[in-house]
Amino acid sequence: MGRAVAAACAGVLAMLLATGRKSERWAFMIATLYLLRAPRFSRTTELWFRMAGYAQIIFPAVLCVAATYIVVYLRNKRMSGANV
């Protein structure tokens, strides 16, 4: 859970600090780094342990991108409401 929260914060922070029209694309870079540098688990024969290991690797990256796009959606919604 801690890696997932850190990944979400890193993605949102990178999006907020990056300049440009599509700054949310930096979240994909952060997510890729989380996938590449994830701790590896030992190969076990039980399906449940393998699924839990893959979830520990994939979930932080997915949450990083999802949190970033939620912030982008809320920001765009607030900005379009201010222009009306």
C-alpha positions as CSV (number, residue, x, y, z in Angstrom):
1,M,0.0,0.0,0.0
2,G,2.9,2.4,0.8
3,R,4.4,2.0,-2.7
4,A,1.0,2.6,-4.3
5,V,0.5,5.9,-2.4
6,A,4.0,7.0,-3.1
7,A,3.5,6.2,-6.8
8,A,0.2,8.2,-6.9
9,C,1.9,11.2,-5.2
10,A,4.9,11.0,-7.5
11,G,2.6,11.0,-10.6
12,V,0.5,13.9,-9.5
13,L,3.6,15.9,-8.4
14,A,5.3,15.3,-11.7
15,M,2.2,16.4,-13.5
16,L,1.9,19.6,-11.5
17,L,5.6,20.5,-11.8
18,A,6.0,19.7,-15.5
19,T,5.4,22.4,-18.0
20,G,3.5,22.0,-21.3
21,R,0.1,21.3,-22.7
22,K,0.2,17.5,-21.9
23,S,2.1,17.5,-18.6
24,E,0.1,14.4,-17.5
25,R,2.1,12.3,-19.8
26,W,4.9,12.4,-17.3
27,A,2.9,10.0,-15.2
28,F,3.6,7.3,-17.7
29,M,7.3,7.8,-17.2
30,I,6.9,7.5,-13.4
31,A,4.7,4.4,-13.8
32,T,7.3,2.8,-16.1
33,L,10.0,3.4,-13.6
34,Y,7.9,1.9,-10.9
35,L,7.4,-1.2,-13.1
36,L,11.1,-1.5,-13.9
37,R,12.4,-1.0,-10.4
38,A,9.7,-3.0,-8.6
39,P,11.0,-5.6,-6.1
40,R,10.9,-9.1,-7.5
41,F,9.4,-12.0,-5.7
42,S,10.5,-15.6,-5.7
43,R,8.8,-18.0,-8.0
44,T,6.4,-20.1,-6.1
45,T,4.0,-22.8,-7.4
46,E,0.9,-21.5,-5.8
47,L,-1.3,-19.3,-7.9
48,W,-2.4,-17.0,-5.1
49,F,1.2,-16.0,-4.2
50,R,2.0,-15.3,-7.9
51,M,-1.1,-13.2,-8.3
52,A,-0.2,-11.2,-5.1
53,G,3.3,-10.7,-6.4
54,Y,2.1,-9.4,-9.7
55,A,-0.4,-7.1,-7.9
56,Q,2.4,-5.6,-5.9
57,I,4.3,-4.8,-9.1
58,I,1.4,-3.6,-11.3
59,F,-0.9,-1.8,-8.8
60,P,1.4,1.2,-8.0
61,A,1.9,1.9,-11.6
62,V,-1.8,1.8,-12.4
63,L,-2.6,3.9,-9.4
64,C,0.0,6.5,-10.5
65,V,-1.6,7.0,-13.9
66,A,-5.1,6.9,-12.5
67,A,-4.5,9.5,-9.8
68,T,-2.8,11.8,-12.3
69,Y,-5.8,11.6,-14.7
70,I,-8.3,12.1,-11.9
71,V,-6.4,15.3,-11.0
72,V,-6.4,16.4,-14.6
73,Y,-10.1,15.7,-14.9
74,L,-10.9,17.7,-11.8
75,R,-8.6,20.6,-12.9
76,N,-10.2,20.8,-16.3
77,K,-13.7,20.6,-14.8
78,R,-12.9,23.5,-12.4
79,M,-11.3,25.6,-15.1
80,S,-14.2,25.1,-17.5
81,G,-16.6,26.1,-14.7
82,A,-14.6,29.3,-14.1
83,N,-14.9,30.4,-17.7
84,V,-18.7,30.3,-17.8
